Amino acid sequence: MRIQSFPDINFADHHLVDVVWQVASSRLGETYNVRMTDLGFSCNCIAGSMRGKCKHAQHVHDLLIMDDPLPVDLF
């Protein structure tokens, strides 16, 4: 499994290391597992396994760094 790293997250000893996020595939009914490691994110999709870069890891990264994670229309 290859690792996708992002320069704006310090993965070493991060409190979310070993957390796994299930991310929906663009194909109906499929999900992929994105895991944070000490070096970055790994994903079990084909792109994540072969190239190390995939949209599922990018999605988890984007959720973690967003300024306002809660939708405005909650109430």
N, CA, C and O atoms as a Maestro MAE file, in Angstrom:
{
 s_m_m2io_version
 :::
 2.0.0
}

f_m_ct {
 s_m_title
 :::
 protein
 m_atom[300] {
  # First column is atom index #
  i_m_mmod_type
  r_m_x_coord
  r_m_y_coord
  r_m_z_coord
  i_m_residue_number
  s_m_chain_name
  s_m_pdb_residue_name
  s_m_pdb_atom_name
  i_m_atomic_number
  :::
  1 25 0.843 -1.177 0.000 1 A "MET " " N  " 7
  2 3 0.000 0.000 0.000 1 A "MET " " CA " 6
  3 2 0.892 1.246 0.000 1 A "MET " " C  " 6
  4 15 1.842 1.339 0.777 1 A "MET " " O  " 8
  5 25 0.585 2.168 -0.853 2 A "ARG " " N  " 7
  6 3 1.360 3.405 -0.939 2 A "ARG " " CA " 6
  7 2 0.749 4.472 -0.048 2 A "ARG " " C  " 6
  8 15 -0.407 4.372 0.364 2 A "ARG " " O  " 8
  9 25 1.538 5.488 0.242 3 A "ILE " " N  " 7
  10 3 1.136 6.550 1.172 3 A "ILE " " CA " 6
  11 2 1.032 7.875 0.424 3 A "ILE " " C  " 6
  12 15 1.894 8.210 -0.389 3 A "ILE " " O  " 8
  13 25 -0.029 8.622 0.708 4 A "GLN " " N  " 7
  14 3 -0.207 9.963 0.165 4 A "GLN " " CA " 6
  15 2 -0.051 10.951 1.309 4 A "GLN " " C  " 6
  16 15 -0.806 10.917 2.281 4 A "GLN " " O  " 8
  17 25 0.923 11.821 1.188 5 A "SER " " N  " 7
  18 3 1.212 12.794 2.237 5 A "SER " " CA " 6
  19 2 0.786 14.192 1.799 5 A "SER " " C  " 6
  20 15 0.711 14.488 0.606 5 A "SER " " O  " 8
  21 25 0.512 15.031 2.766 6 A "PHE " " N  " 7
  22 3 0.135 16.423 2.510 6 A "PHE " " CA " 6
  23 2 0.985 17.301 3.408 6 A "PHE " " C  " 6
  24 15 1.096 17.021 4.601 6 A "PHE " " O  " 8
  25 25 1.592 18.358 2.874 7 A "PRO " " N  " 7
  26 3 2.517 19.179 3.654 7 A "PRO " " CA " 6
  27 2 1.864 19.976 4.785 7 A "PRO " " C  " 6
  28 15 2.558 20.428 5.695 7 A "PRO " " O  " 8
  29 25 0.531 20.154 4.743 8 A "ASP " " N  " 7
  30 3 -0.119 20.965 5.781 8 A "ASP " " CA " 6
  31 2 -0.588 20.157 6.983 8 A "ASP " " C  " 6
  32 15 -1.236 20.704 7.875 8 A "ASP " " O  " 8
  33 25 -0.271 18.855 7.023 9 A "ILE " " N  " 7
  34 3 -0.588 18.021 8.185 9 A "ILE " " CA " 6
  35 2 0.696 17.347 8.650 9 A "ILE " " C  " 6
  36 15 1.405 16.730 7.856 9 A "ILE " " O  " 8
  37 25 0.987 17.468 9.936 10 A "ASN " " N  " 7
  38 3 2.128 16.769 10.521 10 A "ASN " " CA " 6
  39 2 1.626 15.400 10.989 10 A "ASN " " C  " 6
  40 15 0.983 15.289 12.033 10 A "ASN " " O  " 8
  41 25 1.926 14.368 10.212 11 A "PHE " " N  " 7
  42 3 1.396 13.037 10.482 11 A "PHE " " CA " 6
  43 2 2.114 12.320 11.622 11 A "PHE " " C  " 6
  44 15 1.520 11.471 12.287 11 A "PHE " " O  " 8
  45 25 3.362 12.644 11.853 12 A "ALA " " N  " 7
  46 3 4.135 11.956 12.897 12 A "ALA " " CA " 6
  47 2 3.486 12.189 14.257 12 A "ALA " " C  " 6
  48 15 3.331 13.333 14.685 12 A "ALA " " O  " 8
  49 25 3.116 11.132 14.920 13 A "ASP " " N  " 7
  50 3 2.492 11.180 16.248 13 A "ASP " " CA " 6
  51 2 1.178 11.967 16.278 13 A "ASP " " C  " 6
  52 15 0.785 12.471 17.330 13 A "ASP " " O  " 8
  53 25 0.502 12.074 15.140 14 A "HIS " " N  " 7
  54 3 -0.799 12.755 15.085 14 A "HIS " " CA " 6
  55 2 -1.817 11.944 15.897 14 A "HIS " " C  " 6
  56 15 -1.751 10.715 15.920 14 A "HIS " " O  " 8
  57 25 -2.739 12.617 16.551 15 A "HIS " " N  " 7
  58 3 -3.708 11.914 17.404 15 A "HIS " " CA " 6
  59 2 -4.695 11.049 16.605 15 A "HIS " " C  " 6
  60 15 -5.404 10.233 17.194 15 A "HIS " " O  " 8
  61 25 -4.752 11.212 15.295 16 A "LEU " " N  " 7
  62 3 -5.658 10.411 14.468 16 A "LEU " " CA " 6
  63 2 -4.962 9.267 13.725 16 A "LEU " " C  " 6
  64 15 -5.579 8.603 12.892 16 A "LEU " " O  " 8
  65 25 -3.682 9.037 14.023 17 A "VAL " " N  " 7
  66 3 -2.974 7.918 13.393 17 A "VAL " " CA " 6
  67 2 -3.712 6.622 13.718 17 A "VAL " " C  " 6
  68 15 -4.109 6.391 14.860 17 A "VAL " " O  " 8
  69 25 -3.887 5.800 12.725 18 A "ASP " " N  " 7
  70 3 -4.592 4.508 12.762 18 A "ASP " " CA " 6
  71 2 -6.111 4.635 12.715 18 A "ASP " " C  " 6
  72 15 -6.807 3.622 12.782 18 A "ASP " " O  " 8
  73 25 -6.641 5.844 12.602 19 A "VAL " " N  " 7
  74 3 -8.078 6.003 12.389 19 A "VAL " " CA " 6
  75 2 -8.361 5.676 10.917 19 A "VAL " " C  " 6
  76 15 -7.586 6.027 10.028 19 A "VAL " " O  " 8
  77 25 -9.483 4.998 10.685 20 A "VAL " " N  " 7
  78 3 -9.887 4.626 9.332 20 A "VAL " " CA " 6
  79 2 -11.216 5.303 9.013 20 A "VAL " " C  " 6
  80 15 -12.170 5.222 9.786 20 A "VAL " " O  " 8
  81 25 -11.262 5.972 7.861 21 A "TRP " " N  " 7
  82 3 -12.481 6.595 7.377 21 A "TRP " " CA " 6
  83 2 -12.989 5.769 6.209 21 A "TRP " " C  " 6
  84 15 -12.209 5.380 5.340 21 A "TRP " " O  " 8
  85 25 -14.286 5.498 6.176 22 A "GLN " " N  " 7
  86 3 -14.888 4.853 5.021 22 A "GLN " " CA " 6
  87 2 -15.403 5.942 4.102 22 A "GLN " " C  " 6
  88 15 -16.217 6.775 4.500 22 A "GLN " " O  " 8
  89 25 -14.919 5.926 2.866 23 A "VAL " " N  " 7
  90 3 -15.276 6.954 1.886 23 A "VAL " " CA " 6
  91 2 -16.023 6.268 0.747 23 A "VAL " " C  " 6
  92 15 -15.565 5.260 0.209 23 A "VAL " " O  " 8
  93 25 -17.169 6.822 0.389 24 A "ALA " " N  " 7
  94 3 -17.972 6.248 -0.687 24 A "ALA " " CA " 6
  95 2 -17.256 6.381 -2.026 24 A "ALA " " C  " 6
  96 15 -16.619 7.393 -2.318 24 A "ALA " " O  " 8
  97 25 -17.376 5.349 -2.812 25 A "SER " " N  " 7
  98 3 -16.822 5.347 -4.158 25 A "SER " " CA " 6
  99 2 -17.775 6.074 -5.100 25 A "SER " " C  " 6
  100 15 -18.942 6.287 -4.770 25 A "SER " " O  " 8
  101 25 -17.282 6.448 -6.252 26 A "SER " " N  " 7
  102 3 -18.166 7.016 -7.263 26 A "SER " " CA " 6
  103 2 -19.052 5.919 -7.858 26 A "SER " " C  " 6
  104 15 -20.064 6.209 -8.498 26 A "SER " " O  " 8
  105 25 -18.668 4.665 -7.645 27 A "ARG " " N  " 7
  106 3 -19.500 3.530 -8.061 27 A "ARG " " CA " 6
  107 2 -20.495 3.232 -6.944 27 A "ARG " " C  " 6
  108 15 -20.128 3.179 -5.770 27 A "ARG " " O  " 8
  109 25 -21.699 3.047 -7.306 28 A "LEU " " N  " 7
  110 3 -22.773 2.847 -6.344 28 A "LEU " " CA " 6
  111 2 -22.518 1.632 -5.449 28 A "LEU " " C  " 6
  112 15 -22.248 0.536 -5.939 28 A "LEU " " O  " 8
  113 25 -22.608 1.837 -4.145 29 A "GLY " " N  " 7
  114 3 -22.518 0.753 -3.195 29 A "GLY " " CA " 6
  115 2 -21.115 0.370 -2.753 29 A "GLY " " C  " 6
  116 15 -20.973 -0.488 -1.882 29 A "GLY " " O  " 8
  117 25 -20.088 0.964 -3.309 30 A "GLU " " N  " 7
  118 3 -18.719 0.622 -2.927 30 A "GLU " " CA " 6
  119 2 -18.159 1.675 -1.980 30 A "GLU " " C  " 6
  120 15 -18.467 2.860 -2.110 30 A "GLU " " O  " 8
  121 25 -17.337 1.245 -1.030 31 A "THR " " N  " 7
  122 3 -16.633 2.162 -0.147 31 A "THR " " CA " 6
  123 2 -15.173 1.750 -0.081 31 A "THR " " C  " 6
  124 15 -14.824 0.592 -0.310 31 A "THR " " O  " 8
  125 25 -14.332 2.717 0.236 32 A "TYR " " N  " 7
  126 3 -12.903 2.467 0.396 32 A "TYR " " CA " 6
  127 2 -12.482 2.916 1.783 32 A "TYR " " C  " 6
  128 15 -13.095 3.808 2.371 32 A "TYR " " O  " 8
  129 25 -11.446 2.300 2.294 33 A "ASN " " N  " 7
  130 3 -10.935 2.637 3.617 33 A "ASN " " CA " 6
  131 2 -9.687 3.497 3.491 33 A "ASN " " C  " 6
  132 15 -8.701 3.102 2.870 33 A "ASN " " O  " 8
  133 25 -9.748 4.673 4.088 34 A "VAL " " N  " 7
  134 3 -8.602 5.580 4.126 34 A "VAL " " CA " 6
  135 2 -8.085 5.575 5.559 34 A "VAL " " C  " 6
  136 15 -8.825 5.891 6.491 34 A "VAL " " O  " 8
  137 25 -6.833 5.222 5.732 35 A "ARG " " N  " 7
  138 3 -6.225 5.129 7.067 35 A "ARG " " CA " 6
  139 2 -5.124 6.180 7.181 35 A "ARG " " C  " 6
  140 15 -4.328 6.370 6.261 35 A "ARG " " O  " 8
  141 25 -5.094 6.863 8.340 36 A "MET " " N  " 7
  142 3 -3.988 7.781 8.591 36 A "MET " " CA " 6
  143 2 -2.850 6.991 9.226 36 A "MET " " C  " 6
  144 15 -3.051 6.242 10.182 36 A "MET " " O  " 8
  145 25 -1.652 7.173 8.676 37 A "THR " " N  " 7
  146 3 -0.455 6.552 9.227 37 A "THR " " CA " 6
  147 2 0.492 7.659 9.692 37 A "THR " " C  " 6
  148 15 0.192 8.841 9.528 37 A "THR " " O  " 8
  149 25 1.610 7.287 10.259 38 A "ASP " " N  " 7
  150 3 2.618 8.274 10.673 38 A "ASP " " CA " 6
  151 2 3.223 9.029 9.497 38 A "ASP " " C  " 6
  152 15 3.861 10.065 9.686 38 A "ASP " " O  " 8
  153 25 3.028 8.516 8.279 39 A "LEU " " N  " 7
  154 3 3.628 9.137 7.091 39 A "LEU " " CA " 6
  155 2 2.615 9.823 6.191 39 A "LEU " " C  " 6
  156 15 3.000 10.620 5.336 39 A "LEU " " O  " 8
  157 25 1.328 9.536 6.360 40 A "GLY " " N  " 7
  158 3 0.295 10.112 5.502 40 A "GLY " " CA " 6
  159 2 -0.920 9.207 5.468 40 A "GLY " " C  " 6
  160 15 -1.169 8.450 6.406 40 A "GLY " " O  " 8
  161 25 -1.680 9.290 4.376 41 A "PHE " " N  " 7
  162 3 -2.886 8.480 4.230 41 A "PHE " " CA " 6
  163 2 -2.634 7.317 3.294 41 A "PHE " " C  " 6
  164 15 -1.908 7.443 2.308 41 A "PHE " " O  " 8
  165 25 -3.244 6.177 3.613 42 A "SER " " N  " 7
  166 3 -3.259 5.047 2.692 42 A "SER " " CA " 6
  167 2 -4.716 4.757 2.357 42 A "SER " " C  " 6
  168 15 -5.603 4.973 3.183 42 A "SER " " O  " 8
  169 25 -4.959 4.271 1.152 43 A "CYS " " N  " 7
  170 3 -6.311 3.934 0.716 43 A "CYS " " CA " 6
  171 2 -6.259 2.589 0.016 43 A "CYS " " C  " 6
  172 15 -5.284 2.275 -0.666 43 A "CYS " " O  " 8
  173 25 -7.308 1.794 0.183 44 A "ASN " " N  " 7
  174 3 -7.322 0.478 -0.431 44 A "ASN " " CA " 6
  175 2 -7.934 0.452 -1.828 44 A "ASN " " C  " 6
  176 15 -8.227 -0.623 -2.351 44 A "ASN " " O  " 8
  177 25 -8.134 1.629 -2.445 45 A "CYS " " N  " 7
  178 3 -8.596 1.652 -3.831 45 A "CYS " " CA " 6
  179 2 -7.413 1.354 -4.759 45 A "CYS " " C  " 6
  180 15 -6.262 1.343 -4.323 45 A "CYS " " O  " 8
  181 25 -7.704 1.115 -6.022 46 A "ILE " " N  " 7
  182 3 -6.638 0.772 -6.975 46 A "ILE " " CA " 6
  183 2 -5.657 1.927 -7.139 46 A "ILE " " C  " 6
  184 15 -4.446 1.709 -7.162 46 A "ILE " " O  " 8
  185 25 -6.160 3.145 -7.252 47 A "ALA " " N  " 7
  186 3 -5.262 4.298 -7.412 47 A "ALA " " CA " 6
  187 2 -4.380 4.462 -6.179 47 A "ALA " " C  " 6
  188 15 -3.188 4.748 -6.297 47 A "ALA " " O  " 8
  189 25 -4.961 4.283 -5.007 48 A "GLY " " N  " 7
  190 3 -4.188 4.408 -3.771 48 A "GLY " " CA " 6
  191 2 -3.134 3.325 -3.648 48 A "GLY " " C  " 6
  192 15 -2.047 3.566 -3.122 48 A "GLY " " O  " 8
  193 25 -3.446 2.150 -4.125 49 A "SER " " N  " 7
  194 3 -2.506 1.037 -4.051 49 A "SER " " CA " 6
  195 2 -1.392 1.139 -5.082 49 A "SER " " C  " 6
  196 15 -0.250 0.771 -4.806 49 A "SER " " O  " 8
  197 25 -1.719 1.635 -6.260 50 A "MET " " N  " 7
  198 3 -0.739 1.666 -7.351 50 A "MET " " CA " 6
  199 2 0.073 2.963 -7.385 50 A "MET " " C  " 6
  200 15 1.301 2.933 -7.461 50 A "MET " " O  " 8
  201 25 -0.626 4.101 -7.328 51 A "ARG " " N  " 7
  202 3 0.045 5.395 -7.463 51 A "ARG " " CA " 6
  203 2 0.303 6.079 -6.129 51 A "ARG " " C  " 6
  204 15 1.219 6.893 -6.006 51 A "ARG " " O  " 8
  205 25 -0.511 5.744 -5.128 52 A "GLY " " N  " 7
  206 3 -0.375 6.397 -3.834 52 A "GLY " " CA " 6
  207 2 -1.164 7.684 -3.743 52 A "GLY " " C  " 6
  208 15 -1.232 8.291 -2.674 52 A "GLY " " O  " 8
  209 25 -1.763 8.114 -4.844 53 A "LYS " " N  " 7
  210 3 -2.593 9.315 -4.823 53 A "LYS " " CA " 6
  211 2 -3.993 8.935 -5.273 53 A "LYS " " C  " 6
  212 15 -4.183 8.300 -6.310 53 A "LYS " " O  " 8
  213 25 -4.975 9.342 -4.463 54 A "CYS " " N  " 7
  214 3 -6.356 9.043 -4.833 54 A "CYS " " CA " 6
  215 2 -7.276 10.127 -4.291 54 A "CYS " " C  " 6
  216 15 -6.913 10.886 -3.392 54 A "CYS " " O  " 8
  217 25 -8.469 10.181 -4.858 55 A "LYS " " N  " 7
  218 3 -9.430 11.204 -4.454 55 A "LYS " " CA " 6
  219 2 -10.034 10.917 -3.080 55 A "LYS " " C  " 6
  220 15 -10.557 11.825 -2.435 55 A "LYS " " O  " 8
  221 25 -9.968 9.672 -2.628 56 A "HIS " " N  " 7
  222 3 -10.533 9.335 -1.321 56 A "HIS " " CA " 6
  223 2 -9.664 9.907 -0.199 56 A "HIS " " C  " 6
  224 15 -10.180 10.478 0.762 56 A "HIS " " O  " 8
  225 25 -8.350 9.751 -0.326 57 A "ALA " " N  " 7
  226 3 -7.432 10.342 0.655 57 A "ALA " " CA " 6
  227 2 -7.504 11.867 0.595 57 A "ALA " " C  " 6
  228 15 -7.450 12.539 1.624 57 A "ALA " " O  " 8
  229 25 -7.625 12.402 -0.610 58 A "GLN " " N  " 7
  230 3 -7.759 13.854 -0.769 58 A "GLN " " CA " 6
  231 2 -9.024 14.344 -0.064 58 A "GLN " " C  " 6
  232 15 -9.014 15.403 0.564 58 A "GLN " " O  " 8
  233 25 -10.100 13.586 -0.165 59 A "HIS " " N  " 7
  234 3 -11.364 13.953 0.477 59 A "HIS " " CA " 6
  235 2 -11.223 14.009 2.002 59 A "HIS " " C  " 6
  236 15 -11.671 14.965 2.635 59 A "HIS " " O  " 8
  237 25 -10.599 12.982 2.587 60 A "VAL " " N  " 7
  238 3 -10.393 12.971 4.041 60 A "VAL " " CA " 6
  239 2 -9.511 14.142 4.452 60 A "VAL " " C  " 6
  240 15 -9.802 14.822 5.436 60 A "VAL " " O  " 8
  241 25 -8.441 14.380 3.711 61 A "HIS " " N  " 7
  242 3 -7.565 15.526 3.986 61 A "HIS " " CA " 6
  243 2 -8.370 16.818 3.985 61 A "HIS " " C  " 6
  244 15 -8.264 17.621 4.912 61 A "HIS " " O  " 8
  245 25 -9.172 17.019 2.949 62 A "ASP " " N  " 7
  246 3 -9.948 18.253 2.826 62 A "ASP " " CA " 6
  247 2 -10.930 18.416 3.986 62 A "ASP " " C  " 6
  248 15 -11.131 19.530 4.469 62 A "ASP " " O  " 8
  249 25 -11.541 17.323 4.436 63 A "LEU " " N  " 7
  250 3 -12.445 17.398 5.591 63 A "LEU " " CA " 6
  251 2 -11.699 17.796 6.865 63 A "LEU " " C  " 6
  252 15 -12.219 18.554 7.683 63 A "LEU " " O  " 8
  253 25 -10.487 17.284 7.027 64 A "LEU " " N  " 7
  254 3 -9.721 17.574 8.241 64 A "LEU " " CA " 6
  255 2 -9.227 19.012 8.312 64 A "LEU " " C  " 6
  256 15 -9.089 19.566 9.403 64 A "LEU " " O  " 8
  257 25 -8.964 19.615 7.178 65 A "ILE " " N  " 7
  258 3 -8.400 20.966 7.216 65 A "ILE " " CA " 6
  259 2 -9.426 22.070 6.982 65 A "ILE " " C  " 6
  260 15 -9.083 23.250 7.049 65 A "ILE " " O  " 8
  261 25 -10.676 21.709 6.709 66 A "MET " " N  " 7
  262 3 -11.665 22.753 6.421 66 A "MET " " CA " 6
  263 2 -11.899 23.637 7.649 66 A "MET " " C  " 6
  264 15 -11.845 23.176 8.789 66 A "MET " " O  " 8
  265 25 -12.155 24.898 7.387 67 A "ASP " " N  " 7
  266 3 -12.332 25.873 8.454 67 A "ASP " " CA " 6
  267 2 -13.615 25.665 9.249 67 A "ASP " " C  " 6
  268 15 -13.609 25.795 10.473 67 A "ASP " " O  " 8
  269 25 -14.712 25.344 8.573 68 A "ASP " " N  " 7
  270 3 -16.005 25.213 9.225 68 A "ASP " " CA " 6
  271 2 -16.594 23.846 8.890 68 A "ASP " " C  " 6
  272 15 -17.307 23.713 7.894 68 A "ASP " " O  " 8
  273 25 -16.311 22.829 9.702 69 A "PRO " " N  " 7
  274 3 -16.747 21.476 9.366 69 A "PRO " " CA " 6
  275 2 -18.241 21.232 9.536 69 A "PRO " " C  " 6
  276 15 -18.748 20.218 9.058 69 A "PRO " " O  " 8
  277 25 -18.961 22.134 10.206 70 A "LEU " " N  " 7
  278 3 -20.382 21.941 10.417 70 A "LEU " " CA " 6
  279 2 -21.193 22.704 9.380 70 A "LEU " " C  " 6
  280 15 -20.881 23.857 9.085 70 A "LEU " " O  " 8
  281 25 -22.224 22.086 8.824 71 A "PRO " " N  " 7
  282 3 -23.074 22.802 7.874 71 A "PRO " " CA " 6
  283 2 -23.807 23.956 8.551 71 A "PRO " " C  " 6
  284 15 -24.172 23.869 9.723 71 A "PRO " " O  " 8
  285 25 -24.014 25.017 7.817 72 A "VAL " " N  " 7
  286 3 -24.665 26.215 8.359 72 A "VAL " " CA " 6
  287 2 -26.130 25.953 8.682 72 A "VAL " " C  " 6
  288 15 -26.652 26.527 9.638 72 A "VAL " " O  " 8
  289 25 -26.804 25.112 7.922 73 A "ASP " " N  " 7
  290 3 -28.235 24.923 8.098 73 A "ASP " " CA " 6
  291 2 -28.597 23.781 9.053 73 A "ASP " " C  " 6
  292 15 -29.567 23.063 8.812 73 A "ASP " " O  " 8
  293 25 -27.843 23.609 10.112 74 A "LEU " " N  " 7
  294 3 -28.134 22.560 11.092 74 A "LEU " " CA " 6
  295 2 -29.392 22.855 11.902 74 A "LEU " " C  " 6
  296 15 -30.093 21.929 12.312 74 A "LEU " " O  " 8
  297 25 -29.685 24.121 12.136 75 A "PHE " " N  " 7
  298 3 -30.795 24.461 13.020 75 A "PHE " " CA " 6
  299 2 -31.953 25.044 12.279 75 A "PHE " " C  " 6
  300 15 -32.968 25.383 12.887 75 A "PHE " " O  " 8
  :::
 }
 m_bond[299] {
  # First column is bond index #
  i_m_from
  i_m_to
  i_m_order
  :::
  1 1 2 1
  2 2 3 1
  3 3 4 2
  4 3 5 1
  5 5 6 1
  6 6 7 1
  7 7 8 2
  8 7 9 1
  9 9 10 1
  10 10 11 1
  11 11 12 2
  12 11 13 1
  13 13 14 1
  14 14 15 1
  15 15 16 2
  16 15 17 1
  17 17 18 1
  18 18 19 1
  19 19 20 2
  20 19 21 1
  21 21 22 1
  22 22 23 1
  23 23 24 2
  24 23 25 1
  25 25 26 1
  26 26 27 1
  27 27 28 2
  28 27 29 1
  29 29 30 1
  30 30 31 1
  31 31 32 2
  32 31 33 1
  33 33 34 1
  34 34 35 1
  35 35 36 2
  36 35 37 1
  37 37 38 1
  38 38 39 1
  39 39 40 2
  40 39 41 1
  41 41 42 1
  42 42 43 1
  43 43 44 2
  44 43 45 1
  45 45 46 1
  46 46 47 1
  47 47 48 2
  48 47 49 1
  49 49 50 1
  50 50 51 1
  51 51 52 2
  52 51 53 1
  53 53 54 1
  54 54 55 1
  55 55 56 2
  56 55 57 1
  57 57 58 1
  58 58 59 1
  59 59 60 2
  60 59 61 1
  61 61 62 1
  62 62 63 1
  63 63 64 2
  64 63 65 1
  65 65 66 1
  66 66 67 1
  67 67 68 2
  68 67 69 1
  69 69 70 1
  70 70 71 1
  71 71 72 2
  72 71 73 1
  73 73 74 1
  74 74 75 1
  75 75 76 2
  76 75 77 1
  77 77 78 1
  78 78 79 1
  79 79 80 2
  80 79 81 1
  81 81 82 1
  82 82 83 1
  83 83 84 2
  84 83 85 1
  85 85 86 1
  86 86 87 1
  87 87 88 2
  88 87 89 1
  89 89 90 1
  90 90 91 1
  91 91 92 2
  92 91 93 1
  93 93 94 1
  94 94 95 1
  95 95 96 2
  96 95 97 1
  97 97 98 1
  98 98 99 1
  99 99 100 2
  100 99 101 1
  101 101 102 1
  102 102 103 1
  103 103 104 2
  104 103 105 1
  105 105 106 1
  106 106 107 1
  107 107 108 2
  108 107 109 1
  109 109 110 1
  110 110 111 1
  111 111 112 2
  112 111 113 1
  113 113 114 1
  114 114 115 1
  115 115 116 2
  116 115 117 1
  117 117 118 1
  118 118 119 1
  119 119 120 2
  120 119 121 1
  121 121 122 1
  122 122 123 1
  123 123 124 2
  124 123 125 1
  125 125 126 1
  126 126 127 1
  127 127 128 2
  128 127 129 1
  129 129 130 1
  130 130 131 1
  131 131 132 2
  132 131 133 1
  133 133 134 1
  134 134 135 1
  135 135 136 2
  136 135 137 1
  137 137 138 1
  138 138 139 1
  139 139 140 2
  140 139 141 1
  141 141 142 1
  142 142 143 1
  143 143 144 2
  144 143 145 1
  145 145 146 1
  146 146 147 1
  147 147 148 2
  148 147 149 1
  149 149 150 1
  150 150 151 1
  151 151 152 2
  152 151 153 1
  153 153 154 1
  154 154 155 1
  155 155 156 2
  156 155 157 1
  157 157 158 1
  158 158 159 1
  159 159 160 2
  160 159 161 1
  161 161 162 1
  162 162 163 1
  163 163 164 2
  164 163 165 1
  165 165 166 1
  166 166 167 1
  167 167 168 2
  168 167 169 1
  169 169 170 1
  170 170 171 1
  171 171 172 2
  172 171 173 1
  173 173 174 1
  174 174 175 1
  175 175 176 2
  176 175 177 1
  177 177 178 1
  178 178 179 1
  179 179 180 2
  180 179 181 1
  181 181 182 1
  182 182 183 1
  183 183 184 2
  184 183 185 1
  185 185 186 1
  186 186 187 1
  187 187 188 2
  188 187 189 1
  189 189 190 1
  190 190 191 1
  191 191 192 2
  192 191 193 1
  193 193 194 1
  194 194 195 1
  195 195 196 2
  196 195 197 1
  197 197 198 1
  198 198 199 1
  199 199 200 2
  200 199 201 1
  201 201 202 1
  202 202 203 1
  203 203 204 2
  204 203 205 1
  205 205 206 1
  206 206 207 1
  207 207 208 2
  208 207 209 1
  209 209 210 1
  210 210 211 1
  211 211 212 2
  212 211 213 1
  213 213 214 1
  214 214 215 1
  215 215 216 2
  216 215 217 1
  217 217 218 1
  218 218 219 1
  219 219 220 2
  220 219 221 1
  221 221 222 1
  222 222 223 1
  223 223 224 2
  224 223 225 1
  225 225 226 1
  226 226 227 1
  227 227 228 2
  228 227 229 1
  229 229 230 1
  230 230 231 1
  231 231 232 2
  232 231 233 1
  233 233 234 1
  234 234 235 1
  235 235 236 2
  236 235 237 1
  237 237 238 1
  238 238 239 1
  239 239 240 2
  240 239 241 1
  241 241 242 1
  242 242 243 1
  243 243 244 2
  244 243 245 1
  245 245 246 1
  246 246 247 1
  247 247 248 2
  248 247 249 1
  249 249 250 1
  250 250 251 1
  251 251 252 2
  252 251 253 1
  253 253 254 1
  254 254 255 1
  255 255 256 2
  256 255 257 1
  257 257 258 1
  258 258 259 1
  259 259 260 2
  260 259 261 1
  261 261 262 1
  262 262 263 1
  263 263 264 2
  264 263 265 1
  265 265 266 1
  266 266 267 1
  267 267 268 2
  268 267 269 1
  269 269 270 1
  270 270 271 1
  271 271 272 2
  272 271 273 1
  273 273 274 1
  274 274 275 1
  275 275 276 2
  276 275 277 1
  277 277 278 1
  278 278 279 1
  279 279 280 2
  280 279 281 1
  281 281 282 1
  282 282 283 1
  283 283 284 2
  284 283 285 1
  285 285 286 1
  286 286 287 1
  287 287 288 2
  288 287 289 1
  289 289 290 1
  290 290 291 1
  291 291 292 2
  292 291 293 1
  293 293 294 1
  294 294 295 1
  295 295 296 2
  296 295 297 1
  297 297 298 1
  298 298 299 1
  299 299 300 2
  :::
 }
}
